Amino acid sequence: MARASGVDLVEVAPNAMPPVCRLVDFGKYRYEQAKREKESKKNQHATRVKEVQLSPKIDPHDLGVKIEHAVGFLCEENKVKITLKFRGREMAHTEYGFQVVRKFLTEIAPYGHQDFEPKLIGRGINVMISPLPRNKRARNPYQPGSGEAPPSAAEAQPRPEVEPEAEPEAVPNNSVRIDRGPKPQPAEPQSGGFANNPFAQLEIK
């Protein structure tokens, strides 16, 4: 039948009793199958895992930078793996490491939730954080354009107050105003001599 129709005979269920075959154009069948797989991949979101490393003696400023990075990863629909490593004698006081991790989790609670409780594995503490849904997740405050820019140094300085110009005094109608003209300016002394030099007009022959 396949030869008479000019198509291929494809076995689709070899384990069935009896096996099931189809009369199809194999090239067209493979093309449609690849097209369906491509469409299904478009609807899938590849979940990536970003790692953030901490230490028990991390500086508060450095901890803030790590929190900023983690919030950015969660807002991009990525998972975040928190890793805190102990070095040397720090293993004797693992409670300080758990305090840092709990503080970190508290700060990013509006953006993600932990998949499990922090665990001490080997010489480090590990915990995985998944992003919250968009409708339940807070807005990223570190994203450019999310808030108003802070005022510049020039804008922050107060502007000097300009005093209004004084209005001229009103002159009564029955009074007479005398214009004395500009006051005479004293003659400037010539360079290299006195102001009233008696020998300035003296000619020497």
ZAMI-577486 format. One line per 5 residues: number of its first residue (from 1); their letters; for each residue x, y, z of N, C-alpha, C, O. Coordinates in nm, 2 decimals, decimal comma. Layout:
% ZAMI-577486
NUM> a> X/Y/Z/X/Y/Z/X/Y/Z/X/Y/Z  ...
This chain:
% ZAMI-577486
1> maras> 0,08/-0,12/0,00/0,00/0,00/0,00/0,09/0,13/0,00/0,05/0,22/-0,07  0,20/0,12/0,08/0,29/0,24/0,08/0,35/0,26/-0,06/0,36/0,38/-0,11  0,39/0,15/-0,12/0,45/0,17/-0,26/0,35/0,22/-0,36/0,38/0,30/-0,44  0,23/0,17/-0,35/0,12/0,21/-0,44/0,09/0,36/-0,42/0,06/0,43/-0,52  0,10/0,41/-0,30/0,06/0,55/-0,27/0,18/0,64/-0,28/0,17/0,76/-0,28
6> gvdlv> 0,30/0,58/-0,30/0,42/0,66/-0,31/0,47/0,73/-0,18/0,53/0,84/-0,19  0,44/0,67/-0,07/0,48/0,72/0,06/0,56/0,62/0,14/0,60/0,51/0,08  0,60/0,65/0,26/0,69/0,56/0,34/0,60/0,49/0,44/0,50/0,53/0,48  0,65/0,37/0,48/0,59/0,29/0,59/0,67/0,31/0,72/0,78/0,27/0,72  0,61/0,37/0,82/0,68/0,41/0,94/0,61/0,33/1,05/0,49/0,33/1,07
11> evapn> 0,70/0,26/1,13/0,65/0,19/1,25/0,65/0,28/1,37/0,76/0,33/1,41  0,53/0,31/1,42/0,52/0,41/1,53/0,50/0,34/1,67/0,53/0,40/1,77  0,46/0,22/1,67/0,44/0,15/1,80/0,50/0,01/1,78/0,42/-0,09/1,76  0,63/-0,01/1,80/0,68/-0,15/1,78/0,65/-0,25/1,89/0,65/-0,37/1,86  0,62/-0,20/2,01/0,59/-0,29/2,12/0,44/-0,34/2,12/0,41/-0,42/2,20
16> amppv> 0,36/-0,28/2,04/0,22/-0,32/2,04/0,20/-0,45/1,97/0,29/-0,50/1,89  0,09/-0,52/2,00/0,06/-0,65/1,94/-0,07/-0,64/1,87/-0,18/-0,63/1,93  -0,07/-0,64/1,74/0,05/-0,64/1,65/0,11/-0,50/1,64/0,05/-0,40/1,68  0,23/-0,48/1,59/0,30/-0,35/1,58/0,21/-0,26/1,49/0,15/-0,31/1,40  0,22/-0,13/1,52/0,14/-0,03/1,45/0,23/0,05/1,36/0,34/0,09/1,39
21> crlvd> 0,18/0,06/1,23/0,26/0,13/1,13/0,17/0,24/1,07/0,05/0,23/1,07  0,23/0,34/1,01/0,16/0,45/0,94/0,22/0,47/0,80/0,34/0,45/0,78  0,13/0,51/0,71/0,17/0,54/0,58/0,18/0,69/0,57/0,08/0,76/0,56  0,30/0,74/0,57/0,33/0,89/0,57/0,44/0,92/0,49/0,52/0,83/0,45  0,45/1,05/0,45/0,57/1,10/0,39/0,67/1,13/0,49/0,66/1,22/0,57
26> fgkyr> 0,78/1,05/0,50/0,87/1,05/0,62/0,94/1,19/0,62/0,96/1,24/0,73  0,98/1,25/0,51/1,04/1,38/0,52/0,95/1,49/0,57/0,99/1,57/0,65  0,82/1,49/0,53/0,73/1,58/0,58/0,70/1,56/0,73/0,68/1,65/0,81  0,69/1,43/0,77/0,67/1,39/0,91/0,78/1,45/1,00/0,75/1,50/1,10  0,91/1,43/0,96/1,02/1,48/1,04/1,02/1,63/1,04/1,05/1,69/1,15
31> yeqak> 0,98/1,70/0,94/0,97/1,85/0,94/0,86/1,90/1,03/0,89/1,99/1,11  0,75/1,83/1,03/0,64/1,88/1,12/0,68/1,85/1,27/0,64/1,92/1,36  0,75/1,73/1,29/0,79/1,70/1,43/0,89/1,80/1,48/0,88/1,84/1,60  0,99/1,84/1,40/1,09/1,94/1,44/1,02/2,07/1,46/1,06/2,15/1,55  0,92/2,11/1,38/0,85/2,23/1,40/0,78/2,24/1,54/0,78/2,34/1,60
36> rekes> 0,71/2,12/1,57/0,64/2,12/1,70/0,74/2,13/1,82/0,71/2,19/1,92  0,86/2,06/1,81/0,95/2,07/1,92/1,01/2,21/1,93/1,03/2,26/2,04  1,03/2,28/1,82/1,08/2,42/1,83/0,97/2,51/1,89/1,01/2,60/1,97  0,85/2,49/1,86/0,74/2,58/1,92/0,73/2,55/2,07/0,71/2,64/2,15  0,75/2,42/2,11/0,74/2,39/2,26/0,86/2,45/2,33/0,85/2,49/2,45
41> kknqh> 0,98/2,46/2,27/1,09/2,52/2,34/1,08/2,66/2,36/1,14/2,72/2,45  1,00/2,73/2,27/0,98/2,88/2,29/0,91/2,91/2,42/0,93/3,01/2,48  0,82/2,82/2,46/0,74/2,84/2,58/0,81/2,80/2,70/0,76/2,83/2,81  0,92/2,74/2,69/1,00/2,69/2,81/1,10/2,80/2,85/1,16/2,87/2,77  1,11/2,82/2,98/1,21/2,91/3,04/1,32/2,84/3,10/1,30/2,76/3,20
46> atrvk> 1,44/2,86/3,05/1,56/2,79/3,11/1,60/2,85/3,24/1,63/2,97/3,25  1,59/2,78/3,35/1,62/2,83/3,48/1,77/2,82/3,50/1,83/2,71/3,49  1,83/2,94/3,53/1,97/2,94/3,56/1,99/2,97/3,71/1,91/3,03/3,78  2,11/2,92/3,76/2,14/2,93/3,90/2,26/3,02/3,91/2,37/2,99/3,85  2,25/3,13/3,99/2,36/3,22/4,02/2,40/3,20/4,16/2,32/3,17/4,25
51> evqls> 2,53/3,20/4,18/2,59/3,17/4,32/2,64/3,30/4,38/2,71/3,38/4,31  2,61/3,32/4,50/2,66/3,44/4,58/2,74/3,38/4,70/2,68/3,31/4,78  2,87/3,42/4,72/2,95/3,36/4,82/2,96/3,47/4,94/2,98/3,59/4,91  2,95/3,42/5,06/2,96/3,50/5,18/3,07/3,45/5,27/3,13/3,34/5,24  3,10/3,52/5,37/3,20/3,48/5,47/3,14/3,52/5,61/3,07/3,62/5,62
56> pkidp> 3,18/3,45/5,72/3,13/3,49/5,85/3,17/3,63/5,89/3,10/3,69/5,97  3,28/3,68/5,85/3,33/3,82/5,89/3,32/3,92/5,78/3,40/4,01/5,76  3,21/3,91/5,70/3,19/4,00/5,59/3,16/4,14/5,64/3,09/4,15/5,74  3,21/4,24/5,57/3,18/4,38/5,61/3,04/4,41/5,57/2,98/4,36/5,47  2,97/4,50/5,65/2,83/4,54/5,62/2,81/4,59/5,48/2,71/4,57/5,42
61> hdlgv> 2,91/4,67/5,44/2,90/4,73/5,30/2,91/4,62/5,20/2,83/4,62/5,10  3,00/4,53/5,21/3,01/4,42/5,12/2,89/4,33/5,12/2,84/4,28/5,02  2,83/4,31/5,24/2,70/4,24/5,25/2,59/4,31/5,17/2,51/4,24/5,10  2,59/4,44/5,18/2,49/4,52/5,10/2,51/4,50/4,95/2,41/4,49/4,88  2,63/4,49/4,90/2,66/4,47/4,76/2,61/4,33/4,72/2,56/4,32/4,61
66> kieha> 2,64/4,23/4,80/2,59/4,10/4,77/2,44/4,09/4,76/2,39/4,02/4,68  2,37/4,16/4,86/2,23/4,16/4,85/2,18/4,22/4,73/2,08/4,18/4,67  2,24/4,33/4,68/2,20/4,40/4,56/2,21/4,31/4,44/2,13/4,30/4,36  2,32/4,23/4,43/2,34/4,13/4,32/2,23/4,03/4,33/2,18/3,99/4,22  2,21/3,97/4,45/2,11/3,87/4,46/1,97/3,91/4,42/1,89/3,84/4,35
71> vgflc> 1,93/4,04/4,46/1,80/4,09/4,42/1,79/4,11/4,27/1,69/4,08/4,21  1,90/4,15/4,20/1,90/4,16/4,06/1,89/4,02/3,99/1,81/4,01/3,89  1,95/3,92/4,04/1,94/3,79/3,99/1,79/3,74/4,00/1,74/3,68/3,91  1,73/3,76/4,12/1,60/3,71/4,14/1,50/3,78/4,05/1,40/3,72/4,01  1,52/3,91/4,03/1,43/3,99/3,95/1,44/3,95/3,80/1,35/3,98/3,72
76> eenkv> 1,55/3,88/3,76/1,57/3,83/3,63/1,52/3,68/3,62/1,56/3,61/3,52  1,44/3,63/3,71/1,39/3,50/3,71/1,50/3,39/3,73/1,48/3,28/3,67  1,60/3,42/3,80/1,71/3,32/3,82/1,71/3,28/3,96/1,67/3,35/4,05  1,75/3,15/3,99/1,77/3,10/4,12/1,90/3,15/4,18/2,00/3,17/4,10  1,91/3,16/4,31/2,03/3,21/4,37/2,08/3,11/4,48/2,00/3,07/4,56
81> kitlk> 2,20/3,07/4,47/2,26/2,97/4,56/2,35/3,05/4,66/2,45/3,11/4,61  2,32/3,05/4,78/2,40/3,12/4,88/2,50/3,02/4,94/2,46/2,91/4,99  2,63/3,05/4,94/2,73/2,97/4,99/2,82/3,05/5,09/2,88/3,15/5,05  2,83/3,01/5,21/2,91/3,07/5,31/3,02/2,97/5,35/2,99/2,86/5,40  3,14/3,00/5,34/3,25/2,91/5,36/3,33/2,95/5,49/3,35/3,07/5,51
86> frgre> 3,37/2,85/5,57/3,44/2,88/5,69/3,59/2,84/5,66/3,62/2,75/5,59  3,68/2,92/5,72/3,82/2,90/5,70/3,89/2,88/5,84/3,87/2,95/5,93  3,97/2,77/5,85/4,05/2,75/5,97/3,97/2,74/6,09/3,88/2,65/6,10  4,00/2,82/6,19/3,93/2,81/6,32/3,79/2,87/6,32/3,72/2,86/6,42  3,74/2,92/6,21/3,61/2,97/6,20/3,50/2,86/6,22/3,39/2,88/6,25
91> mahte> 3,55/2,74/6,20/3,45/2,62/6,21/3,41/2,60/6,36/3,31/2,54/6,39  3,49/2,66/6,45/3,46/2,65/6,59/3,34/2,73/6,63/3,28/2,71/6,74  3,30/2,83/6,55/3,19/2,92/6,58/3,10/2,94/6,45/3,10/3,04/6,39  3,04/2,83/6,42/2,95/2,83/6,30/2,82/2,91/6,32/2,75/2,95/6,22  2,79/2,95/6,45/2,67/3,03/6,47/2,68/3,16/6,41/2,58/3,22/6,37
96> ygfqv> 2,80/3,22/6,40/2,82/3,35/6,33/2,78/3,34/6,18/2,73/3,44/6,13  2,82/3,23/6,12/2,79/3,21/5,98/2,64/3,20/5,96/2,58/3,26/5,86  2,57/3,13/6,05/2,42/3,12/6,04/2,35/3,26/6,06/2,25/3,29/5,99  2,41/3,34/6,15/2,35/3,47/6,16/2,37/3,56/6,04/2,27/3,63/6,00  2,48/3,55/5,97/2,50/3,62/5,84/2,40/3,57/5,74/2,34/3,65/5,66
101> vrkfl> 2,38/3,44/5,73/2,29/3,38/5,63/2,14/3,42/5,66/2,07/3,46/5,57  2,10/3,42/5,78/1,97/3,46/5,82/1,94/3,61/5,79/1,83/3,64/5,75  2,04/3,69/5,82/2,03/3,83/5,79/2,01/3,85/5,64/1,93/3,94/5,59  2,09/3,78/5,56/2,08/3,78/5,41/1,94/3,74/5,36/1,88/3,81/5,28  1,89/3,64/5,42/1,76/3,59/5,38/1,65/3,69/5,42/1,55/3,70/5,35
106> teiap> 1,66/3,75/5,53/1,56/3,85/5,57/1,56/3,97/5,48/1,45/4,02/5,45  1,68/4,01/5,43/1,68/4,13/5,34/1,62/4,10/5,20/1,56/4,19/5,14  1,63/3,98/5,15/1,58/3,95/5,02/1,45/3,87/5,02/1,40/3,82/4,92  1,38/3,87/5,14/1,25/3,80/5,15/1,15/3,86/5,06/1,07/3,78/5,01  1,14/3,99/5,03/1,04/4,04/4,94/1,06/4,00/4,79/0,97/4,02/4,71
111> yghqd> 1,18/3,94/4,76/1,21/3,90/4,62/1,22/3,75/4,60/1,20/3,71/4,48  1,24/3,67/4,70/1,25/3,53/4,68/1,23/3,46/4,81/1,23/3,52/4,92  1,22/3,33/4,80/1,19/3,24/4,92/1,29/3,13/4,91/1,33/3,08/4,81  1,33/3,08/5,03/1,43/2,97/5,04/1,36/2,84/5,02/1,25/2,82/5,06  1,43/2,75/4,94/1,37/2,62/4,91/1,39/2,53/5,03/1,31/2,43/5,04
116> fepkl> 1,49/2,55/5,11/1,51/2,46/5,23/1,58/2,54/5,34/1,64/2,65/5,30  1,59/2,50/5,46/1,66/2,56/5,56/1,81/2,56/5,54/1,86/2,46/5,48  1,88/2,66/5,58/2,03/2,66/5,56/2,09/2,54/5,63/2,06/2,50/5,74  2,18/2,47/5,55/2,24/2,35/5,60/2,39/2,36/5,60/2,45/2,43/5,52  2,45/2,30/5,70/2,60/2,30/5,72/2,65/2,17/5,65/2,63/2,06/5,70
121> igrgi> 2,71/2,19/5,53/2,77/2,08/5,45/2,92/2,10/5,44/2,96/2,19/5,38  2,99/2,01/5,50/3,14/2,02/5,50/3,18/2,14/5,58/3,15/2,15/5,70  3,25/2,23/5,51/3,30/2,35/5,57/3,23/2,48/5,53/3,28/2,58/5,52  3,10/2,46/5,49/3,02/2,57/5,45/2,87/2,55/5,47/2,83/2,44/5,50  2,80/2,67/5,46/2,65/2,67/5,47/2,60/2,69/5,33/2,64/2,79/5,26
126> nvmis> 2,50/2,61/5,29/2,44/2,63/5,16/2,29/2,64/5,18/2,22/2,58/5,26  2,23/2,73/5,09/2,09/2,74/5,08/2,05/2,79/4,94/2,12/2,87/4,88  1,94/2,74/4,89/1,89/2,78/4,76/1,77/2,87/4,77/1,68/2,85/4,85  1,77/2,98/4,69/1,66/3,08/4,69/1,59/3,08/4,55/1,66/3,09/4,45  1,46/3,07/4,55/1,38/3,08/4,42/1,31/3,21/4,42/1,27/3,26/4,52
131> plprn> 1,30/3,27/4,30/1,23/3,40/4,29/1,08/3,39/4,31/1,02/3,28/4,28  1,02/3,49/4,37/0,88/3,49/4,39/0,81/3,52/4,25/0,87/3,58/4,16  0,68/3,49/4,24/0,61/3,53/4,12/0,61/3,68/4,10/0,62/3,76/4,19  0,59/3,73/3,97/0,60/3,87/3,94/0,49/3,95/4,02/0,52/4,06/4,07  0,37/3,89/4,04/0,27/3,97/4,10/0,29/3,98/4,25/0,23/4,06/4,32
136> krarn> 0,37/3,89/4,31/0,40/3,90/4,45/0,54/3,95/4,49/0,57/3,97/4,60  0,62/3,98/4,39/0,76/4,02/4,41/0,77/4,17/4,41/0,70/4,24/4,33  0,85/4,22/4,50/0,87/4,37/4,51/0,95/4,42/4,39/1,02/4,34/4,32  0,94/4,55/4,36/1,01/4,60/4,25/1,16/4,62/4,29/1,19/4,65/4,40  1,24/4,60/4,19/1,39/4,61/4,21/1,43/4,75/4,23/1,42/4,83/4,14
141> pyqpg> 1,47/4,78/4,36/1,51/4,92/4,38/1,64/4,96/4,33/1,68/5,08/4,32  1,72/4,86/4,29/1,86/4,89/4,23/1,86/4,90/4,08/1,97/4,93/4,03  1,75/4,88/4,02/1,74/4,89/3,87/1,74/5,03/3,83/1,67/5,11/3,89  1,83/5,07/3,73/1,83/5,21/3,68/1,69/5,25/3,63/1,63/5,18/3,55  1,65/5,37/3,67/1,52/5,43/3,62/1,41/5,38/3,71/1,29/5,42/3,68
146> sgeap> 1,43/5,30/3,82/1,32/5,26/3,90/1,27/5,37/4,00/1,16/5,37/4,04  1,36/5,46/4,03/1,33/5,57/4,12/1,39/5,70/4,08/1,46/5,70/3,97  1,36/5,80/4,15/1,41/5,93/4,12/1,56/5,94/4,15/1,61/5,89/4,25  1,64/6,00/4,06/1,78/6,01/4,08/1,81/6,11/4,19/1,73/6,21/4,21  1,91/6,09/4,27/1,94/6,18/4,38/1,99/6,31/4,33/2,05/6,31/4,22
151> psaae> 1,96/6,42/4,40/2,00/6,55/4,34/2,15/6,56/4,34/2,22/6,51/4,43  2,20/6,64/4,24/2,34/6,66/4,23/2,39/6,75/4,34/2,31/6,81/4,41  2,52/6,77/4,34/2,58/6,86/4,45/2,54/7,00/4,42/2,52/7,07/4,52  2,53/7,04/4,29/2,49/7,18/4,26/2,35/7,21/4,30/2,32/7,31/4,35  2,26/7,10/4,28/2,12/7,12/4,31/2,10/7,12/4,46/2,01/7,18/4,51
156> aqprp> 2,19/7,04/4,53/2,17/7,03/4,68/2,20/7,15/4,75/2,15/7,18/4,86  2,29/7,24/4,70/2,33/7,36/4,76/2,22/7,46/4,76/2,16/7,48/4,65  2,19/7,53/4,87/2,08/7,63/4,86/2,12/7,75/4,78/2,23/7,79/4,78  2,02/7,80/4,70/2,05/7,91/4,61/2,05/8,04/4,70/1,97/8,06/4,78  2,14/8,13/4,67/2,14/8,26/4,74/2,02/8,34/4,71/1,98/8,35/4,59
161> evepe> 1,97/8,40/4,81/1,85/8,49/4,79/1,89/8,62/4,74/1,98/8,68/4,79  1,82/8,66/4,63/1,85/8,79/4,57/1,75/8,90/4,62/1,63/8,88/4,62  1,81/9,00/4,68/1,73/9,10/4,74/1,67/9,19/4,63/1,74/9,22/4,53  1,54/9,22/4,64/1,48/9,30/4,54/1,54/9,44/4,54/1,57/9,50/4,64  1,54/9,50/4,42/1,60/9,64/4,40/1,51/9,74/4,47/1,38/9,73/4,47
166> aepea> 1,57/9,83/4,54/1,50/9,93/4,61/1,43/10,03/4,51/1,50/10,07/4,41  1,31/10,06/4,53/1,24/10,15/4,44/1,28/10,29/4,47/1,30/10,33/4,59  1,28/10,38/4,37/1,32/10,52/4,40/1,22/10,59/4,48/1,10/10,56/4,47  1,27/10,68/4,57/1,18/10,75/4,66/1,09/10,84/4,58/1,13/10,91/4,48  0,96/10,85/4,61/0,87/10,94/4,54/0,90/11,08/4,58/0,92/11,11/4,70
171> vpnns> 0,89/11,17/4,48/0,92/11,31/4,50/0,79/11,39/4,50/0,71/11,37/4,41  0,76/11,47/4,61/0,63/11,54/4,61/0,62/11,64/4,49/0,73/11,68/4,43  0,50/11,67/4,45/0,48/11,75/4,33/0,52/11,90/4,35/0,57/11,96/4,26  0,51/11,95/4,48/0,54/12,09/4,51/0,69/12,11/4,53/0,73/12,22/4,56  0,77/12,00/4,53/0,92/12,02/4,56/0,99/12,03/4,43/0,95/11,98/4,32
176> vridr> 1,11/12,09/4,43/1,19/12,11/4,32/1,32/12,02/4,33/1,38/12,02/4,44  1,35/11,94/4,23/1,46/11,86/4,23/1,57/11,92/4,15/1,55/11,97/4,04  1,69/11,94/4,21/1,81/12,00/4,15/1,90/11,90/4,11/1,95/11,82/4,19  1,93/11,90/3,98/2,03/11,80/3,92/2,16/11,87/3,92/2,19/11,96/3,84  2,25/11,83/4,01/2,38/11,89/4,02/2,48/11,83/3,92/2,59/11,87/3,91
181> gpkpq> 2,44/11,72/3,85/2,53/11,66/3,76/2,64/11,57/3,82/2,64/11,56/3,95  2,72/11,51/3,75/2,82/11,42/3,81/2,93/11,50/3,88/2,96/11,61/3,84  2,97/11,44/3,99/3,08/11,51/4,07/3,21/11,50/4,00/3,24/11,40/3,94  3,29/11,61/4,00/3,42/11,61/3,93/3,51/11,51/4,00/3,52/11,50/4,12  3,58/11,43/3,92/3,68/11,33/3,97/3,81/11,40/3,98/3,85/11,47/3,88
186> paepq> 3,89/11,37/4,08/4,02/11,42/4,09/4,11/11,36/3,98/4,10/11,25/3,95  4,20/11,45/3,93/4,29/11,40/3,83/4,38/11,29/3,88/4,44/11,30/3,99  4,40/11,19/3,80/4,49/11,08/3,84/4,63/11,12/3,83/4,67/11,19/3,73  4,71/11,09/3,92/4,86/11,13/3,91/4,92/11,05/3,80/4,90/10,94/3,77  5,02/11,12/3,74/5,09/11,06/3,63/5,19/10,96/3,69/5,24/10,97/3,80
191> sggfa> 5,21/10,86/3,61/5,30/10,75/3,66/5,44/10,80/3,67/5,49/10,86/3,59  5,50/10,77/3,79/5,64/10,80/3,81/5,66/10,94/3,86/5,77/10,99/3,86  5,55/11,02/3,91/5,57/11,15/3,96/5,47/11,19/4,06/5,38/11,10/4,10  5,47/11,32/4,11/5,38/11,36/4,21/5,25/11,41/4,14/5,25/11,44/4,02  5,15/11,43/4,22/5,02/11,48/4,17/5,03/11,62/4,14/4,99/11,66/4,03
196> nnpfa> 5,10/11,71/4,22/5,12/11,85/4,20/5,27/11,88/4,18/5,33/11,94/4,27  5,33/11,83/4,08/5,47/11,85/4,05/5,49/11,99/3,99/5,45/12,01/3,88  5,56/12,08/4,06/5,59/12,21/4,01/5,68/12,22/3,89/5,68/12,31/3,81  5,76/12,11/3,87/5,86/12,11/3,76/5,80/12,03/3,64/5,88/12,00/3,55  5,67/11,99/3,64/5,62/11,91/3,53/5,62/11,99/3,40/5,64/11,93/3,29
201> qleik> 5,60/12,13/3,40/5,59/12,21/3,28/5,73/12,27/3,25/5,74/12,35/3,15  5,83/12,24/3,33/5,96/12,30/3,30/6,03/12,23/3,19/6,04/12,11/3,18  6,08/12,31/3,09/6,15/12,26/2,97/6,30/12,27/3,00/6,34/12,38/3,04  6,37/12,17/2,97/6,51/12,17/2,99/6,58/12,18/2,85/6,56/12,09/2,77  6,66/12,28/2,83/6,73/12,30/2,70/6,87/12,25/2,71/6,94/12,25/2,61
